Amino acid sequence: MPGEAPRDPNSLAARLATQFIERNRTRFVEMGVEAEQHYDGSSVDLLFRTTTKIGAIPLISPVTGRDDYGLVVKPRFDWSGLGPMLGEMNWKIIPTPLSLPMLPRSERKIPPWVLSTIVLHRISALLRELERRFELVDDVRSAPRGAVNWAQYAVEHVARGAFTSVPCRYPDLRDDRELKAGIRFTLYRQLRGLEGQRAAGAFVLRLIDICEHLLERVRDVAPREPAPRQFDRWFRGTLRSDSFRDGIEAIQWTSEERGLAGLSDLQGLPWIMPMDAFFEAWVETVFAAVGRRIGGALKSGRQRGTLAPLNWNPPFVGSQRYLLPDILLEGAATTIVVDAKYKEHWEELQERRWGDWEAELRERHRADLLQALAYANVATTPRVVVCLAYPCARGTWESLRQRGRLFHRAALGAGVRQLDVLLTAVPMGVGAEQVATELAAELG
């Protein structure tokens, strides 16, 4: 209209951005993401800050109100891919699928066997606590039980002299055969999928063995794909545990042929995984390989094998109840205490001198060091090596190795004991055996 001021597109963009953040706030929190709106005078931008969680989640459009977008968070350090690393780690940690709508796109770099790992884990837990219930059973018995079908008894059995064949209907405590049929259907389909992925590596062969073992536990029922209404009945049932619901979800994913979501053109399941726990499991895998080279028994904090209680007097005054190192590698004379830190400290050490660090970063590093030194008290051997392991990019690790700077050492007087401090980098884009070779040469 003549004389009417042109409409500011940034005003509309700002309102949509605000709606977008508000509608997805709960999902951002679950993903560990902070979303902010920024306006520089010429355009409206969205700024996302991530933490240590990776994964993929659907996002609601402020225009349509539907899940039209997807957010994918990758590790900050390069790696050889989620699938290969999970296999090499022997599934010490696996992604957690989320109860959210499907994403519009899926990650081709996440092979199908990764979801099979999650499905088999859930089915195994479901079988361990498979619901048992009373069912009405029709059977011919030698003695009456429950309600006797007298008409059938007279016509079919007495007439031919079979006086001890009594047709009865009675309640019997039996496994949920309908659920077991769905489980067997799921396992058969997972097995077929895994058979086609044998070339991926030995870890797929182990998954096949697990699948076949689970199939043996449901061989007394015929496989049957559950109908959609059956899933509704299972989910609506009362007194359902988390393992039960997780197992039903796994059956449903298999029935609907879903995969984990990510970056390609196919739909997928939303999922999440904490990278600090993933990196700890990766470092555990590396030090297991170190132990095979230099000897020693490995204990894992992930499995609570390194827990050392703190005995306070009086007991109620202590806030910290125990020490829990990530990894202990115990030999006859030496204990290696490992603390895996999913932080960027190591790369910062290479780029700037200690005096150039910001005060907060220096304090965080000191806190890491003091925590690791506290863990040294768990060991009882004459020599203790405290190792702080930080992630780094493959290129950084290769450069450090070539220049002989993979390790930074310090010695600390500790009475009659020898205490060494070792800072090192553990990349995720290099095989565990290769990294372990360098560590074993330094620690052996």
Protein Blocks (a to p, Z undefined) as FASTA:
>chain_A
ZZiacddfklmmmmmmmmmmmmmmmmmmmnopacddddehjaccddddddfbgcdddddd
fklopafbccddddfbdcebjklmmmmnoomaccddddddddfbdcfklcfklmmmmmmm
mmmmmmmmgccdddddddddfbdehjadfklmmmmmmmnopaklccdddddddddfklmm
mmmmmmmmmmmmmmmmmmnomklmmmmmmmmmmmmmmmmbccddddfklmmmmmmpghia
fklmmmmmmmmmmmnopacddjbmbdcddddddfklmmmmmmmmmmmmmmmmnopadddf
klopmgccdddddfklpmblbdcdfbdcddfkbccdddddddfklmmmmmpcfklpcfkl
mmmmmmmmmmmmmmmmmpmcfbdcddddddddfklmmmmmmnopabccddddehjaccdd
ddddddfkbcfklmmmmmmmmmZZ
